Amino acid sequence: MPDETLPVTALQRLTGLEPFPEPSIVPVQAPVVLMHGFGVGASFRRGGHLHEEALHLRSRGVKAIAPNVAPYNTVRSRTATWNDRLAHVLEQTNADRLLLVAHSMGGLDARYLISKMGWHEVVDVLVTVATPHHGSAVAQLVLDQPETVRRWLADVADWVGTHVLEDGSANIRRALEELTPAFVENTFNKEVPNHPEVDYYSYGFQAGKGTSVPIDPLFQYFNRHLYEQEGPNDGFVSVESARWGQYLGTIDADHARQVGLKSRLAGSFDSNAFYTSIAQMLVENGH
């Protein structure tokens, strides 16, 4: 016979059983496409920059997909690939609407898709995460390096960008030119306005100089340079440059932490929880 003197609460603690032990469902109505940014460093052995975050969202009931495109190419080139990727998502999910959540350069790609390639007919919302909507002084800093450095960087990055994907391509020098403040402000933003039928939200991030948030030593040089030019930043994109549409706030984390990379020398940040909070925000706003 069971020991009737054993308190029920103690037994529950012992077994760890709850009525609904799984994480709650986040009932987003349309598939969520996570769009990655510039570079490939966060993709090695991880399925892609935002692959793990997409899998976590799936565990919360969200139809989340994180495709990969060329990491070192221009917006126009990347969006040609994104166009095919998004069409595949619609076919795969049998959906007629999409919600886009874009990190870094992916936000510029998404804006171009919506404004210039007709995706406003399908996309209801774009949420950008540390996107350089006004460019980044880091891009100009790299372009200002000696020609021998630029040539070496271009050779390596273009080879990696071409071979890392089956349909890969690369033009890192031109891509960097299109990420400079001068180009984004004077050309891109004028040619790629917001579409009135799409809701735009944005987040900025900060770490390192000017904050109390640790940043990985690998990013300190860019972080200091960008701080002098644009103020608080995450090592690649400043808070001010990330502001676009309805600004949802500034979060403490560097650029690498935003895609799930961890470092004992940098501040802690839960990227899975962050992207889940975006999904929850979308639900609260009727999506």
TIDO-420759 format. One record per residue (C-alpha): residue number from 1; residue in three letters; z, x, y. Coordinates in steps of 0.2 Angstrom, whole numbers, plus 2048, in hexadecimal, padded with zeros to 3 digits. Layout:
<node><k>NUM</k><r>Ala</r><up>Z</up><east>X</east><north>Y</north></node>
...
This chain:
<node><k>1</k><r>Met</r><up>800</up><east>800</east><north>800</north></node>
<node><k>2</k><r>Pro</r><up>7FC</up><east>806</east><north>812</north></node>
<node><k>3</k><r>Asp</r><up>80B</up><east>80C</east><north>81C</north></node>
<node><k>4</k><r>Glu</r><up>80E</up><east>7FD</east><north>828</north></node>
<node><k>5</k><r>Thr</r><up>819</up><east>808</east><north>833</north></node>
<node><k>6</k><r>Leu</r><up>809</up><east>813</east><north>838</north></node>
<node><k>7</k><r>Pro</r><up>805</up><east>80D</east><north>849</north></node>
<node><k>8</k><r>Val</r><up>7F4</up><east>806</east><north>84B</north></node>
<node><k>9</k><r>Thr</r><up>7F0</up><east>810</east><north>85A</north></node>
<node><k>10</k><r>Ala</r><up>7F4</up><east>820</east><north>850</north></node>
<node><k>11</k><r>Leu</r><up>7E8</up><east>81B</east><north>842</north></node>
<node><k>12</k><r>Gln</r><up>7DB</up><east>818</east><north>84F</north></node>
<node><k>13</k><r>Arg</r><up>7DD</up><east>829</east><north>857</north></node>
<node><k>14</k><r>Leu</r><up>7DD</up><east>831</east><north>845</north></node>
<node><k>15</k><r>Thr</r><up>7CD</up><east>829</east><north>840</north></node>
<node><k>16</k><r>Gly</r><up>7C4</up><east>82A</east><north>851</north></node>
<node><k>17</k><r>Leu</r><up>7BC</up><east>819</east><north>84E</north></node>
<node><k>18</k><r>Glu</r><up>7B6</up><east>80E</east><north>85D</north></node>
<node><k>19</k><r>Pro</r><up>7AD</up><east>7FE</east><north>85D</north></node>
<node><k>20</k><r>Phe</r><up>79E</up><east>806</east><north>865</north></node>
<node><k>21</k><r>Pro</r><up>79F</up><east>819</east><north>862</north></node>
<node><k>22</k><r>Glu</r><up>78D</up><east>81D</east><north>868</north></node>
<node><k>23</k><r>Pro</r><up>789</up><east>820</east><north>87B</north></node>
<node><k>24</k><r>Ser</r><up>785</up><east>811</east><north>884</north></node>
<node><k>25</k><r>Ile</r><up>772</up><east>80C</east><north>885</north></node>
<node><k>26</k><r>Val</r><up>76A</up><east>80F</east><north>896</north></node>
<node><k>27</k><r>Pro</r><up>75E</up><east>800</east><north>897</north></node>
<node><k>28</k><r>Val</r><up>750</up><east>807</east><north>8A1</north></node>
<node><k>29</k><r>Gln</r><up>741</up><east>7FC</east><north>8A0</north></node>
<node><k>30</k><r>Ala</r><up>733</up><east>808</east><north>8A1</north></node>
<node><k>31</k><r>Pro</r><up>730</up><east>819</east><north>899</north></node>
<node><k>32</k><r>Val</r><up>737</up><east>828</east><north>8A3</north></node>
<node><k>33</k><r>Val</r><up>72C</up><east>837</east><north>8A4</north></node>
<node><k>34</k><r>Leu</r><up>735</up><east>847</east><north>8A9</north></node>
<node><k>35</k><r>Met</r><up>729</up><east>853</east><north>8B2</north></node>
<node><k>36</k><r>His</r><up>72D</up><east>865</east><north>8B2</north></node>
<node><k>37</k><r>Gly</r><up>72A</up><east>872</east><north>8C0</north></node>
<node><k>38</k><r>Phe</r><up>723</up><east>883</east><north>8C3</north></node>
<node><k>39</k><r>Gly</r><up>726</up><east>891</east><north>8B6</north></node>
<node><k>40</k><r>Val</r><up>729</up><east>893</east><north>8A3</north></node>
<node><k>41</k><r>Gly</r><up>73A</up><east>89C</east><north>8A2</north></node>
<node><k>42</k><r>Ala</r><up>744</up><east>88D</east><north>89E</north></node>
<node><k>43</k><r>Ser</r><up>738</up><east>887</east><north>890</north></node>
<node><k>44</k><r>Phe</r><up>739</up><east>895</east><north>883</north></node>
<node><k>45</k><r>Arg</r><up>740</up><east>88F</east><north>873</north></node>
<node><k>46</k><r>Arg</r><up>745</up><east>87F</east><north>87B</north></node>
<node><k>47</k><r>Gly</r><up>736</up><east>874</east><north>87A</north></node>
<node><k>48</k><r>Gly</r><up>733</up><east>873</east><north>88C</north></node>
<node><k>49</k><r>His</r><up>73D</up><east>873</east><north>89D</north></node>
<node><k>50</k><r>Leu</r><up>744</up><east>862</east><north>89A</north></node>
<node><k>51</k><r>His</r><up>741</up><east>85F</east><north>888</north></node>
<node><k>52</k><r>Glu</r><up>754</up><east>85F</east><north>884</north></node>
<node><k>53</k><r>Glu</r><up>758</up><east>853</east><north>892</north></node>
<node><k>54</k><r>Ala</r><up>74A</up><east>847</east><north>88C</north></node>
<node><k>55</k><r>Leu</r><up>752</up><east>847</east><north>87A</north></node>
<node><k>56</k><r>His</r><up>763</up><east>843</east><north>882</north></node>
<node><k>57</k><r>Leu</r><up>75C</up><east>835</east><north>88B</north></node>
<node><k>58</k><r>Arg</r><up>754</up><east>82E</east><north>87B</north></node>
<node><k>59</k><r>Ser</r><up>766</up><east>82E</east><north>874</north></node>
<node><k>60</k><r>Arg</r><up>76A</up><east>822</east><north>882</north></node>
<node><k>61</k><r>Gly</r><up>75C</up><east>816</east><north>87E</north></node>
<node><k>62</k><r>Val</r><up>750</up><east>81D</east><north>88B</north></node>
<node><k>63</k><r>Lys</r><up>73E</up><east>81F</east><north>887</north></node>
<node><k>64</k><r>Ala</r><up>73D</up><east>831</east><north>88E</north></node>
<node><k>65</k><r>Ile</r><up>72F</up><east>83D</east><north>88C</north></node>
<node><k>66</k><r>Ala</r><up>72E</up><east>84F</east><north>893</north></node>
<node><k>67</k><r>Pro</r><up>71C</up><east>855</east><north>892</north></node>
<node><k>68</k><r>Asn</r><up>717</up><east>867</east><north>896</north></node>
<node><k>69</k><r>Val</r><up>709</up><east>86C</east><north>8A1</north></node>
<node><k>70</k><r>Ala</r><up>703</up><east>87D</east><north>8A8</north></node>
<node><k>71</k><r>Pro</r><up>712</up><east>886</east><north>8AF</north></node>
<node><k>72</k><r>Tyr</r><up>709</up><east>891</east><north>8BC</north></node>
<node><k>73</k><r>Asn</r><up>6FB</up><east>887</east><north>8C3</north></node>
<node><k>74</k><r>Thr</r><up>6F7</up><east>87D</east><north>8D3</north></node>
<node><k>75</k><r>Val</r><up>6FC</up><east>86B</east><north>8D5</north></node>
<node><k>76</k><r>Arg</r><up>6EA</up><east>865</east><north>8D4</north></node>
<node><k>77</k><r>Ser</r><up>6E8</up><east>86E</east><north>8C3</north></node>
<node><k>78</k><r>Arg</r><up>6F9</up><east>869</east><north>8BC</north></node>
<node><k>79</k><r>Thr</r><up>6F6</up><east>857</east><north>8C1</north></node>
<node><k>80</k><r>Ala</r><up>6E5</up><east>856</east><north>8B8</north></node>
<node><k>81</k><r>Thr</r><up>6F0</up><east>85A</east><north>8A8</north></node>
<node><k>82</k><r>Trp</r><up>6FE</up><east>84E</east><north>8AD</north></node>
<node><k>83</k><r>Asn</r><up>6F1</up><east>841</east><north>8AF</north></node>
<node><k>84</k><r>Asp</r><up>6ED</up><east>842</east><north>89C</north></node>
<node><k>85</k><r>Arg</r><up>6FF</up><east>844</east><north>898</north></node>
<node><k>86</k><r>Leu</r><up>704</up><east>834</east><north>8A1</north></node>
<node><k>87</k><r>Ala</r><up>6F6</up><east>82B</east><north>899</north></node>
<node><k>88</k><r>His</r><up>6FC</up><east>831</east><north>888</north></node>
<node><k>89</k><r>Val</r><up>70E</up><east>82A</east><north>88C</north></node>
<node><k>90</k><r>Leu</r><up>707</up><east>819</east><north>890</north></node>
<node><k>91</k><r>Glu</r><up>6FD</up><east>818</east><north>880</north></node>
<node><k>92</k><r>Gln</r><up>70C</up><east>81F</east><north>875</north></node>
<node><k>93</k><r>Thr</r><up>719</up><east>813</east><north>87C</north></node>
<node><k>94</k><r>Asn</r><up>70D</up><east>804</east><north>87F</north></node>
<node><k>95</k><r>Ala</r><up>714</up><east>803</east><north>890</north></node>
<node><k>96</k><r>Asp</r><up>70B</up><east>7FE</east><north>8A1</north></node>
<node><k>97</k><r>Arg</r><up>718</up><east>805</east><north>8AD</north></node>
<node><k>98</k><r>Leu</r><up>720</up><east>817</east><north>8AE</north></node>
<node><k>99</k><r>Leu</r><up>72F</up><east>81E</east><north>8B7</north></node>
<node><k>100</k><r>Leu</r><up>72D</up><east>831</east><north>8BD</north></node>
<node><k>101</k><r>Val</r><up>73B</up><east>83D</east><north>8BE</north></node>
<node><k>102</k><r>Ala</r><up>734</up><east>84E</east><north>8C4</north></node>
<node><k>103</k><r>His</r><up>73D</up><east>85F</east><north>8C6</north></node>
<node><k>104</k><r>Ser</r><up>737</up><east>86B</east><north>8D3</north></node>
<node><k>105</k><r>Met</r><up>724</up><east>86D</east><north>8D4</north></node>
<node><k>106</k><r>Gly</r><up>723</up><east>85F</east><north>8C8</north></node>
<node><k>107</k><r>Gly</r><up>727</up><east>854</east><north>8D7</north></node>
<node><k>108</k><r>Leu</r><up>718</up><east>85A</east><north>8E1</north></node>
<node><k>109</k><r>Asp</r><up>70D</up><east>856</east><north>8D2</north></node>
<node><k>110</k><r>Ala</r><up>714</up><east>845</east><north>8D0</north></node>
<node><k>111</k><r>Arg</r><up>711</up><east>841</east><north>8E3</north></node>
<node><k>112</k><r>Tyr</r><up>6FF</up><east>847</east><north>8E1</north></node>
<node><k>113</k><r>Leu</r><up>6FD</up><east>83C</east><north>8D1</north></node>
<node><k>114</k><r>Ile</r><up>704</up><east>82D</east><north>8DA</north></node>
<node><k>115</k><r>Ser</r><up>6FB</up><east>82F</east><north>8EB</north></node>
<node><k>116</k><r>Lys</r><up>6EA</up><east>837</east><north>8E6</north></node>
<node><k>117</k><r>Met</r><up>6E7</up><east>832</east><north>8D4</north></node>
<node><k>118</k><r>Gly</r><up>6EB</up><east>820</east><north>8D3</north></node>
<node><k>119</k><r>Trp</r><up>6FC</up><east>821</east><north>8CA</north></node>
<node><k>120</k><r>His</r><up>704</up><east>815</east><north>8D6</north></node>
<node><k>121</k><r>Glu</r><up>6FD</up><east>807</east><north>8CC</north></node>
<node><k>122</k><r>Val</r><up>708</up><east>80C</east><north>8BD</north></node>
<node><k>123</k><r>Val</r><up>717</up><east>816</east><north>8C5</north></node>
<node><k>124</k><r>Asp</r><up>725</up><east>80C</east><north>8CD</north></node>
<node><k>125</k><r>Val</r><up>731</up><east>81A</east><north>8D1</north></node>
<node><k>126</k><r>Leu</r><up>731</up><east>82D</east><north>8D4</north></node>
<node><k>127</k><r>Val</r><up>741</up><east>836</east><north>8D4</north></node>
<node><k>128</k><r>Thr</r><up>73F</up><east>848</east><north>8D9</north></node>
<node><k>129</k><r>Val</r><up>74C</up><east>856</east><north>8D5</north></node>
<node><k>130</k><r>Ala</r><up>74C</up><east>865</east><north>8E0</north></node>
<node><k>131</k><r>Thr</r><up>73A</up><east>863</east><north>8E4</north></node>
<node><k>132</k><r>Pro</r><up>733</up><east>86E</east><north>8F2</north></node>
<node><k>133</k><r>His</r><up>72C</up><east>860</east><north>8FC</north></node>
<node><k>134</k><r>His</r><up>72C</up><east>86B</east><north>90B</north></node>
<node><k>135</k><r>Gly</r><up>727</up><east>87B</east><north>902</north></node>
<node><k>136</k><r>Ser</r><up>732</up><east>88A</east><north>8FD</north></node>
<node><k>137</k><r>Ala</r><up>734</up><east>89B</east><north>906</north></node>
<node><k>138</k><r>Val</r><up>736</up><east>8A3</east><north>8F5</north></node>
<node><k>139</k><r>Ala</r><up>724</up><east>8A0</east><north>8F2</north></node>
<node><k>140</k><r>Gln</r><up>71F</up><east>8A9</east><north>902</north></node>
<node><k>141</k><r>Leu</r><up>72B</up><east>8B7</east><north>8FE</north></node>
<node><k>142</k><r>Val</r><up>723</up><east>8BA</east><north>8ED</north></node>
<node><k>143</k><r>Leu</r><up>712</up><east>8BA</east><north>8F5</north></node>
<node><k>144</k><r>Asp</r><up>717</up><east>8C6</east><north>902</north></node>
<node><k>145</k><r>Gln</r><up>71B</up><east>8D4</east><north>8F5</north></node>
<node><k>146</k><r>Pro</r><up>710</up><east>8E3</east><north>8F4</north></node>
<node><k>147</k><r>Glu</r><up>6FF</up><east>8E0</east><north>8EC</north></node>
<node><k>148</k><r>Thr</r><up>703</up><east>8EA</east><north>8DC</north></node>
<node><k>149</k><r>Val</r><up>712</up><east>8DF</east><north>8D9</north></node>
<node><k>150</k><r>Arg</r><up>708</up><east>8CF</east><north>8DC</north></node>
<node><k>151</k><r>Arg</r><up>6FA</up><east>8D4</east><north>8D1</north></node>
<node><k>152</k><r>Trp</r><up>706</up><east>8D9</east><north>8C3</north></node>
<node><k>153</k><r>Leu</r><up>70F</up><east>8C8</east><north>8C5</north></node>
<node><k>154</k><r>Ala</r><up>6FF</up><east>8BF</east><north>8C5</north></node>
<node><k>155</k><r>Asp</r><up>6F8</up><east>8C7</east><north>8B5</north></node>
<node><k>156</k><r>Val</r><up>708</up><east>8C4</east><north>8AB</north></node>
<node><k>157</k><r>Ala</r><up>70B</up><east>8B2</east><north>8B1</north></node>
<node><k>158</k><r>Asp</r><up>6F8</up><east>8AD</east><north>8B0</north></node>
<node><k>159</k><r>Trp</r><up>6F8</up><east>8B4</east><north>89E</north></node>
<node><k>160</k><r>Val</r><up>708</up><east>8AB</east><north>899</north></node>
<node><k>161</k><r>Gly</r><up>702</up><east>89B</east><north>8A2</north></node>
<node><k>162</k><r>Thr</r><up>6F1</up><east>89B</east><north>899</north></node>
<node><k>163</k><r>His</r><up>6F8</up><east>89E</east><north>888</north></node>
<node><k>164</k><r>Val</r><up>709</up><east>894</east><north>887</north></node>
<node><k>165</k><r>Leu</r><up>700</up><east>884</east><north>885</north></node>
<node><k>166</k><r>Glu</r><up>6F1</up><east>87F</east><north>87B</north></node>
<node><k>167</k><r>Asp</r><up>6E9</up><east>878</east><north>88B</north></node>
<node><k>168</k><r>Gly</r><up>6F1</up><east>885</east><north>896</north></node>
<node><k>169</k><r>Ser</r><up>6EA</up><east>88C</east><north>8A6</north></node>
<node><k>170</k><r>Ala</r><up>6F1</up><east>896</east><north>8B4</north></node>
<node><k>171</k><r>Asn</r><up>6EE</up><east>89C</east><north>8C6</north></node>
<node><k>172</k><r>Ile</r><up>700</up><east>8A2</east><north>8CC</north></node>
<node><k>173</k><r>Arg</r><up>6FA</up><east>8A9</east><north>8DD</north></node>
<node><k>174</k><r>Arg</r><up>6F2</up><east>899</east><north>8E2</north></node>
<node><k>175</k><r>Ala</r><up>700</up><east>88F</east><north>8DC</north></node>
<node><k>176</k><r>Leu</r><up>70D</up><east>899</east><north>8E6</north></node>
<node><k>177</k><r>Glu</r><up>702</up><east>898</east><north>8F5</north></node>
<node><k>178</k><r>Glu</r><up>703</up><east>885</east><north>8F3</north></node>
<node><k>179</k><r>Leu</r><up>716</up><east>885</east><north>8F2</north></node>
<node><k>180</k><r>Thr</r><up>718</up><east>88E</east><north>903</north></node>
<node><k>181</k><r>Pro</r><up>720</up><east>884</east><north>911</north></node>
<node><k>182</k><r>Ala</r><up>710</up><east>886</east><north>91C</north></node>
<node><k>183</k><r>Phe</r><up>705</up><east>87F</east><north>90E</north></node>
<node><k>184</k><r>Val</r><up>710</up><east>871</east><north>909</north></node>
<node><k>185</k><r>Glu</r><up>714</up><east>86B</east><north>91A</north></node>
<node><k>186</k><r>Asn</r><up>703</up><east>86D</east><north>923</north></node>
<node><k>187</k><r>Thr</r><up>6F8</up><east>869</east><north>914</north></node>
<node><k>188</k><r>Phe</r><up>700</up><east>860</east><north>905</north></node>
<node><k>189</k><r>Asn</r><up>70B</up><east>854</east><north>90E</north></node>
<node><k>190</k><r>Lys</r><up>6FE</up><east>84F</east><north>91A</north></node>
<node><k>191</k><r>Glu</r><up>6F2</up><east>84C</east><north>90B</north></node>
<node><k>192</k><r>Val</r><up>6FE</up><east>844</east><north>8FF</north></node>
<node><k>193</k><r>Pro</r><up>708</up><east>836</east><north>908</north></node>
<node><k>194</k><r>Asn</r><up>714</up><east>82B</east><north>8FF</north></node>
<node><k>195</k><r>His</r><up>70D</up><east>81B</east><north>8F7</north></node>
<node><k>196</k><r>Pro</r><up>715</up><east>80B</east><north>8FE</north></node>
<node><k>197</k><r>Glu</r><up>715</up><east>803</east><north>8ED</north></node>
<node><k>198</k><r>Val</r><up>720</up><east>811</east><north>8E5</north></node>
<node><k>199</k><r>Asp</r><up>733</up><east>815</east><north>8E8</north></node>
<node><k>200</k><r>Tyr</r><up>737</up><east>827</east><north>8EC</north></node>
<node><k>201</k><r>Tyr</r><up>748</up><east>82F</east><north>8E9</north></node>
<node><k>202</k><r>Ser</r><up>74E</up><east>841</east><north>8EA</north></node>
<node><k>203</k><r>Tyr</r><up>75C</up><east>84D</east><north>8E6</north></node>
<node><k>204</k><r>Gly</r><up>760</up><east>85E</east><north>8EE</north></node>
<node><k>205</k><r>Phe</r><up>76A</up><east>86C</east><north>8E6</north></node>
<node><k>206</k><r>Gln</r><up>774</up><east>87A</east><north>8EC</north></node>
<node><k>207</k><r>Ala</r><up>77D</up><east>88A</east><north>8E5</north></node>
<node><k>208</k><r>Gly</r><up>780</up><east>89B</east><north>8EB</north></node>
<node><k>209</k><r>Lys</r><up>780</up><east>8A1</east><north>8FD</north></node>
<node><k>210</k><r>Gly</r><up>788</up><east>894</east><north>909</north></node>
<node><k>211</k><r>Thr</r><up>790</up><east>88B</east><north>8FB</north></node>
<node><k>212</k><r>Ser</r><up>79F</up><east>88D</east><north>8EF</north></node>
<node><k>213</k><r>Val</r><up>794</up><east>88B</east><north>8E0</north></node>
<node><k>214</k><r>Pro</r><up>790</up><east>89A</east><north>8D5</north></node>
<node><k>215</k><r>Ile</r><up>77E</up><east>89F</east><north>8D2</north></node>
<node><k>216</k><r>Asp</r><up>777</up><east>8AA</east><north>8C5</north></node>
<node><k>217</k><r>Pro</r><up>775</up><east>8BC</east><north>8CC</north></node>
<node><k>218</k><r>Leu</r><up>762</up><east>8BB</east><north>8C6</north></node>
<node><k>219</k><r>Phe</r><up>760</up><east>8AE</east><north>8D5</north></node>
<node><k>220</k><r>Gln</r><up>76A</up><east>8B6</east><north>8E2</north></node>
<node><k>221</k><r>Tyr</r><up>75C</up><east>8BF</east><north>8EB</north></node>
<node><k>222</k><r>Phe</r><up>751</up><east>8B0</east><north>8ED</north></node>
<node><k>223</k><r>Asn</r><up>761</up><east>8A6</east><north>8F1</north></node>
<node><k>224</k><r>Arg</r><up>766</up><east>8B1</east><north>8FF</north></node>
<node><k>225</k><r>His</r><up>754</up><east>8B2</east><north>906</north></node>
<node><k>226</k><r>Leu</r><up>752</up><east>89F</east><north>905</north></node>
<node><k>227</k><r>Tyr</r><up>763</up><east>89C</east><north>90D</north></node>
<node><k>228</k><r>Glu</r><up>75E</up><east>8A6</east><north>91C</north></node>
<node><k>229</k><r>Gln</r><up>74D</up><east>89D</east><north>91E</north></node>
<node><k>230</k><r>Glu</r><up>752</up><east>88B</east><north>919</north></node>
<node><k>231</k><r>Gly</r><up>765</up><east>88A</east><north>916</north></node>
<node><k>232</k><r>Pro</r><up>76E</up><east>884</east><north>906</north></node>
<node><k>233</k><r>Asn</r><up>763</up><east>885</east><north>8F7</north></node>
<node><k>234</k><r>Asp</r><up>763</up><east>886</east><north>8E4</north></node>
<node><k>235</k><r>Gly</r><up>75B</up><east>897</east><north>8E3</north></node>
<node><k>236</k><r>Phe</r><up>749</up><east>890</east><north>8E4</north></node>
<node><k>237</k><r>Val</r><up>749</up><east>880</east><north>8EF</north></node>
<node><k>238</k><r>Ser</r><up>754</up><east>87C</east><north>8FE</north></node>
<node><k>239</k><r>Val</r><up>75E</up><east>86C</east><north>900</north></node>
<node><k>240</k><r>Glu</r><up>753</up><east>868</east><north>910</north></node>
<node><k>241</k><r>Ser</r><up>743</up><east>86B</east><north>906</north></node>
<node><k>242</k><r>Ala</r><up>748</up><east>85F</east><north>8F8</north></node>
<node><k>243</k><r>Arg</r><up>74B</up><east>850</east><north>904</north></node>
<node><k>244</k><r>Trp</r><up>73E</up><east>843</east><north>901</north></node>
<node><k>245</k><r>Gly</r><up>73E</up><east>830</east><north>901</north></node>
<node><k>246</k><r>Gln</r><up>750</up><east>829</east><north>8FE</north></node>
<node><k>247</k><r>Tyr</r><up>75B</up><east>838</east><north>8FD</north></node>
<node><k>248</k><r>Leu</r><up>768</up><east>836</east><north>8F0</north></node>
<node><k>249</k><r>Gly</r><up>773</up><east>845</east><north>8F3</north></node>
<node><k>250</k><r>Thr</r><up>776</up><east>858</east><north>8F1</north></node>
<node><k>251</k><r>Ile</r><up>77C</up><east>85E</east><north>8E0</north></node>
<node><k>252</k><r>Asp</r><up>784</up><east>86E</east><north>8DC</north></node>
<node><k>253</k><r>Ala</r><up>779</up><east>878</east><north>8D0</north></node>
<node><k>254</k><r>Asp</r><up>76C</up><east>885</east><north>8D1</north></node>
<node><k>255</k><r>His</r><up>75A</up><east>883</east><north>8CC</north></node>
<node><k>256</k><r>Ala</r><up>75C</up><east>889</east><north>8BA</north></node>
<node><k>257</k><r>Arg</r><up>76B</up><east>87E</east><north>8B6</north></node>
<node><k>258</k><r>Gln</r><up>761</up><east>86F</east><north>8BB</north></node>
<node><k>259</k><r>Val</r><up>756</up><east>871</east><north>8AB</north></node>
<node><k>260</k><r>Gly</r><up>765</up><east>874</east><north>8A0</north></node>
<node><k>261</k><r>Leu</r><up>766</up><east>887</east><north>8A0</north></node>
<node><k>262</k><r>Lys</r><up>777</up><east>88D</east><north>8A0</north></node>
<node><k>263</k><r>Ser</r><up>780</up><east>89D</east><north>8A6</north></node>
<node><k>264</k><r>Arg</r><up>791</up><east>8A3</east><north>8A6</north></node>
<node><k>265</k><r>Leu</r><up>78E</up><east>8AB</east><north>8B7</north></node>
<node><k>266</k><r>Ala</r><up>788</up><east>89B</east><north>8BF</north></node>
<node><k>267</k><r>Gly</r><up>790</up><east>88A</east><north>8C3</north></node>
<node><k>268</k><r>Ser</r><up>792</up><east>87D</east><north>8B5</north></node>
<node><k>269</k><r>Phe</r><up>786</up><east>86E</east><north>8B5</north></node>
<node><k>270</k><r>Asp</r><up>782</up><east>861</east><north>8A8</north></node>
<node><k>271</k><r>Ser</r><up>76F</up><east>85E</east><north>8A9</north></node>
<node><k>272</k><r>Asn</r><up>770</up><east>850</east><north>89C</north></node>
<node><k>273</k><r>Ala</r><up>77D</up><east>846</east><north>8A5</north></node>
<node><k>274</k><r>Phe</r><up>773</up><east>849</east><north>8B5</north></node>
<node><k>275</k><r>Tyr</r><up>763</up><east>842</east><north>8AF</north></node>
<node><k>276</k><r>Thr</r><up>76C</up><east>834</east><north>8A6</north></node>
<node><k>277</k><r>Ser</r><up>774</up><east>82F</east><north>8B7</north></node>
<node><k>278</k><r>Ile</r><up>762</up><east>82E</east><north>8BE</north></node>
<node><k>279</k><r>Ala</r><up>75E</up><east>822</east><north>8B0</north></node>
<node><k>280</k><r>Gln</r><up>76D</up><east>818</east><north>8B4</north></node>
<node><k>281</k><r>Met</r><up>768</up><east>818</east><north>8C6</north></node>
<node><k>282</k><r>Leu</r><up>757</up><east>811</east><north>8C2</north></node>
<node><k>283</k><r>Val</r><up>75F</up><east>803</east><north>8B8</north></node>
<node><k>284</k><r>Glu</r><up>76A</up><east>7FE</east><north>8C6</north></node>
<node><k>285</k><r>Asn</r><up>75B</up><east>7FD</east><north>8D1</north></node>
<node><k>286</k><r>Gly</r><up>752</up><east>7F1</east><north>8C6</north></node>
<node><k>287</k><r>His</r><up>747</up><east>7FD</east><north>8BC</north></node>
